[in-house]
């Protein structure tokens, strides 16, 4: 899928190393050479160096070949590359940095352009591959992190706190349990004052749930379709449902070698102060014992 290539002079020495992607048995080179004002030679002077299944490996080989032949801009070799290769623009020369700065200085994207860029990225689904994620993790973890071993002073923390306080406060509208429309400017303070959960109120506003402690979102598009909210089964119906859901009979033995035949495991465990999840794992063979209890289970014959 990926490959590295070299642009050759007439004497067959390389003057540019790049990385490309192969599609439908055709080689598509990167546009980096054009951005760096490097002339593209005739096809007979374009050499495919090596092919890779992983883009990360292709980047590594590109960086290796640039390091072998060296760059003209920093006086290390014969290539016209402006960077050390790899994804992005690492190891840019001072000339390249100055040129990029002058090109982009003062540019302001319009809101329409920003919107088009956002829609294009969402449509194409731009996401980092697993190799890229691993690469970034290795680059910026530990000593590679710019803030590794550093701590903010109390004065800096105070300035950060003052600078971000009450910023990005969003006005939200809710309907209280009494039916009153409430305007909320600071949701955290409102939740603390009314004994509400902040995350639940956020989910409520984002319409991921219908209500929270009687509060609903104002003008919500969610229709309350669950007719069982606020209702309970009769005790007889509840018992029938328990019977239908019971699939196993548990045979449990405590530390005193007393044996019990159990149908409703959760009730039995609550009565004897043991964990039902751990007891269930003991019965299926994941644990050897739990607090001295051992056991096994067998399916109920429903015929």
Rosetta blueprint (number, residue, H / E / L):
1 X L
2 X E
3 X E
4 X E
5 X E
6 X E
7 X E
8 X E
9 X L
10 X L
11 X L
12 X L
13 X L
14 X E
15 X E
16 X E
17 X E
18 X E
19 X E
20 X E
21 X E
22 X E
23 X E
24 X L
25 X L
26 X E
27 X E
28 X E
29 X L
30 X L
31 X L
32 X H
33 X H
34 X H
35 X H
36 X L
37 X L
38 X L
39 X L
40 X L
41 X L
42 X L
43 X H
44 X H
45 X H
46 X E
47 X E
48 X E
49 X E
50 X E
51 X E
52 X E
53 X L
54 X L
55 X H
56 X H
57 X H
58 X H
59 X H
60 X H
61 X H
62 X H
63 X H
64 X H
65 X H
66 X H
67 X H
68 X H
69 X H
70 X L
71 X E
72 X L
73 X L
74 X L
75 X L
76 X L
77 X L
78 X L
79 X E
80 X L
81 X L
82 X L
83 X L
84 X L
85 X L
86 X L
87 X L
88 X L
89 X L
90 X L
91 X L
92 X L
93 X L
94 X H
95 X H
96 X H
97 X H
98 X H
99 X H
100 X H
101 X H
102 X H
103 X H
104 X H
105 X L
106 X L
107 X L
108 X L
109 X L
110 X L
111 X H
112 X H
113 X H
114 X H
115 X H
116 X H
117 X H
118 X H
119 X H
120 X H
121 X H
122 X H
123 X H
124 X H
125 X L
126 X L
127 X L
128 X L
129 X L
130 X H
131 X H
132 X H
133 X H
134 X H
135 X H
136 X H
137 X H
138 X H
139 X H
140 X H
141 X L
142 X H
143 X H
144 X H
145 X L
146 X L
147 X L
148 X L
149 X L
150 X L
151 X L
152 X L
153 X L
154 X H
155 X H
156 X H
157 X H
158 X H
159 X H
160 X H
161 X H
162 X H
163 X H
164 X H
165 X L
166 X L
167 X L
168 X L
169 X L
170 X L
171 X L
172 X E
173 X E
174 X E
175 X E
176 X L
177 X L
178 X L
179 X L
180 X L
181 X E
182 X E
183 X E
184 X E
185 X L
186 X L
187 X H
188 X H
189 X H
190 X H
191 X H
192 X H
193 X H
194 X H
195 X L
196 X L
197 X L
198 X H
199 X H
200 X H
201 X H
202 X H
203 X H
204 X H
205 X H
206 X L
207 X L
208 X L
209 X L
210 X L
211 X L
212 X E
213 X L
214 X L
215 X E
216 X E
217 X E
218 X L
219 X L
220 X L
221 X L
222 X L
223 X L
224 X L
225 X L
226 X L
227 X L
228 X L
229 X L
230 X L
231 X L
232 X L
233 X L
234 X L
235 X H
236 X H
237 X H
238 X H
239 X H
240 X H
241 X H
242 X H
243 X H
244 X H
245 X H
246 X L
247 X L
248 X E
249 X E
250 X E
251 X E
252 X E
253 X E
254 X L
255 X L
256 X L
257 X L
258 X L
259 X E
260 X E
261 X E
262 X E
263 X L
264 X L
265 X H
266 X H
267 X H
268 X H
269 X H
270 X H
271 X H
272 X L
273 X L
274 X L
275 X L
276 X H
277 X H
278 X H
279 X H
280 X H
281 X H
282 X H
283 X H
284 X L
285 X L
286 X L
287 X L
288 X L
289 X L
290 X E
291 X L
292 X L
293 X E
294 X E
295 X E
296 X E
297 X E
298 X E
299 X E
300 X L
301 X L
302 X L
303 X L
